[in-house]
Amino acid sequence: MAALEEEFTLSAVPLCAGPDGLIGVEQSDKTDQFLVTDSGRTVILYKVSDQKPLGSWSVKQGQIITCPAVCNFQTGEYIIVHDNKVLRLWTNEDVNLDKVFKATLSAEVYRIHSIQGTEPLVLFRKGAVRGLEALLAEPQQKIETVISDEEVIKWTKFFMVFRHPVLIFITEKHGNYFAYVQMFNSHVLSKYTLLLGQEGKSVVQSFTASVDRKFISLMSLSSDGCVYETLIPIHSSDTEKHQNQTVVRSLLLKTVVSGNARNSAALTVLDQDHVAVLGPPLPASKECLSIWNTKFQTLQVSKELPQGTTGQLWYYGEHLFMLHGKFLTVIPYKCEVSSLAGALGKLKHSQDPGTHTMPHFVNWETSPGCGLESQGSELSKRILRRRKIEANVQPEVPASKQLLLTIKNDSEKHIEIELRKFLASKQTPDFHTVIGDVVIGLLGRCQTEPSFYPRNSLMQLIQMQVLSHSLCPRLMEVALEKSDVHMLQLCLQQFPDIPEAVTCACLKMFLNIGDDILQETDVNMESVSDYTDAIQDEKMEEETEILQNGFNPEEDNCDKELNGKPQDTIEETSSCPVIPKRAALLNAILHSAYSETFLLPHLKDIPAQHITLFLQYLYFLYLKCSENATMTLPGIHPPTLNQIMDWICLLLDANFTVVVMIPEAKRLLLSLYKFVKSQICICSELNKIEVSFRELQKLNQEKNNRELYSIEVLELL
C-alpha cells in the first residue's frame, strides 16, 4: 500500500510563479535542504524539517533566470543560468549574485544537471553536453549542434548507472518525439524515435523515467489521460550505435487523469512499482495527487488539491513537491513493497483478543514454509525483501579498481575526494603496488589529456612515502614538463633511486626559474633556516676578526686585489646569493643520492652562469657552517658539511675550464682557493696536535697502571 501524509507549506510567502509555474526544485548538498527557483529572478534555499527559508538570492532587475539552480555536490557551490547564456556560481556566504563568479557562454543552455558522484553537466539547447569544469576553463568554446533544426528539447533526466553518468533527453519536432541517450563512459550518443502507436494523435504532457541494469524505463503521460511505457536499452550493440533506432511504447495505466487536463497534469516515478500522478481524475473534478501501483494497475491513494496546481511535480526522498495555489507545498508519502493483498486492500475483521485471523488474500511472493499468521506474514515479507536486495546486489568491486575507474573518466576534484577516501581506508598488503598503479593511471590520463593535471592527488600520493622513481618513472618527467618545482622537491627528498640525468634536469630548472615565479610557488622550507638572512652590520663588525675554522678571508696575502676591497668581501660572505625558496630547492639537490661517475657528464651541460651561482651558494653554506663549533647549519634536515664539500668538488671537476674563463667567477674562485689553502693549514695543525694527544694517552695509561692520582700540565704549543 501507499500513503500520503499531511501536507505542509515551506513558506507563508507566495512564490513568484508565472503561467508555467516554477522553474525547478533541486536538492542541495544537505538531504533536508532544497533549492527552489521561481519564474522571476529569485532562488530560495529551504530547509524542509524547519519549514522555512535559509537564504535567498536574486539577479538584478532586467535579468531573468532561464535555468533552475542546482548544487555542485563536489564543491557545495550553487549554479544558475540567467539570460540563457550567463552562468553564475556562488555559496551560502555570498549575498549579491551580481558580485559572484560569472561566465558568459557561447550557446544557450537548456539545463544543468547535478547528482551525487559526478561533476555537473551542462545540456545546451542544441543537444550538446559539456562537463562544468571543462566549460569553465573555456567558456567561449564552440558548442556543436546535435539535434536537427526545429527540434526542441522537451524533457531531460540524469542517472548514475554502475557509477557512470547517463543522460537522456527527449525532443519534439512536428509532433514526432525522439530520445537521445548519452553514455559518458564510452562517449556514445544513441538516438531513438518514439513510436506513439495508435495514440499518435495524442500529445505527451509529461515524461518520467527510471533505470535498471539494462534499460531505461521511459514513462509518458499523454493527453488521452493514459500512462505509456517505453523501454530504451542503455547499451546499444556496435552495429546500432549512432543510428536512429525505433522503440515502441506500450500502455501501462489507463485513464489516470481526465483527457481534458491539458497542461495541468504531471507524472513522476517513485519506485519500480509506483508512480505519482498530478491532475483531475474526472473532467469536472478538482485536481488530485494520486499514487498508482503499476504492477497491479491499481489506484493506491489520492488527495484532492482544491486550490489548483501548475501541473508540476517533483520528488526527493519521501517528499513530493508541488505548487498548491501560490505556495510551495510538501506532501510526505510512503510506498510499501507490492503484493496483491496490499494492492487490493486487506479485509478487516473483528476478532477476540489472543486469536489470529486467517487472511482472505495470501501474498504469493512469500515462501510456502511461512505461516499465514500476521507475524509470520510480516516476517516472510522482510525475508523476501532482504533476499531481493541480496539478489540485486552486484559483486563488490575492490576499492582500488573503483578508484582506477574513477581516474579514467571523472574530474580532478572528484578524483581527489575519492583518493582521500581510499587512503583513509584500511591498508592492504599490496598497498605499495596499488599506490603505484594509481599514479600510473593518473599519469596515463595526463598523457592522453594534456589539460588534465591532478596535482593535488599526485602530491597526496607522494607524501605517503611509499613511492620510488622506478615505481612511477614518468612522475618526475611530468613534473618537469609542468615546471612543478614543489613536486620535484618532494620527489628529490623521498625517492632513493632518482637517475643522475633527472637530478641534473631538476638542478637546471631550480637554477633557471625566475625569482618572481618562485615567490608565488609553494615550497617546503624546512631545510632553510634564518642563515639565508643578511647578517646585521653590528654582528659583522664584532665577528670580522674571528677565524672561521682557521680561515679568515681578509687575512691572506695571495690576493692583494681582494684585500683592497674588504667591504665587498664582507657583503659577499654575509648574504645569501639566492632567495630562500631557491635555497630550499637547491638543498633538495644536495640531499639526493648520486654516483659521481654518472653525474659528472650531466653537470657539464649546465650553463656556466648557473654553475657560478650554485658555487656561490655552496661557498656561502660553508661559511655558515664555519661560524659554529659543530660545523652544522640550523634548521630541519639542512645540508651537511660533507654534502657541501662534495658538490663543490663535483662542480669544479666538471666545469673548471669553463668557469675559470668567466670574469664574474674570478672573485669566487679566489675565495675557494683561499678556502682550500686554509683547510690544508688546518689539517697540518691537526696532525701536530695528534702527536700531542698520543703522548697524553700514554700518560693516562701509565697513571691507570699506577692506580695513583696526579695533576699534570702539558704544553701542546
Disulfide bonds with the S-S distance in Angstrom:
none
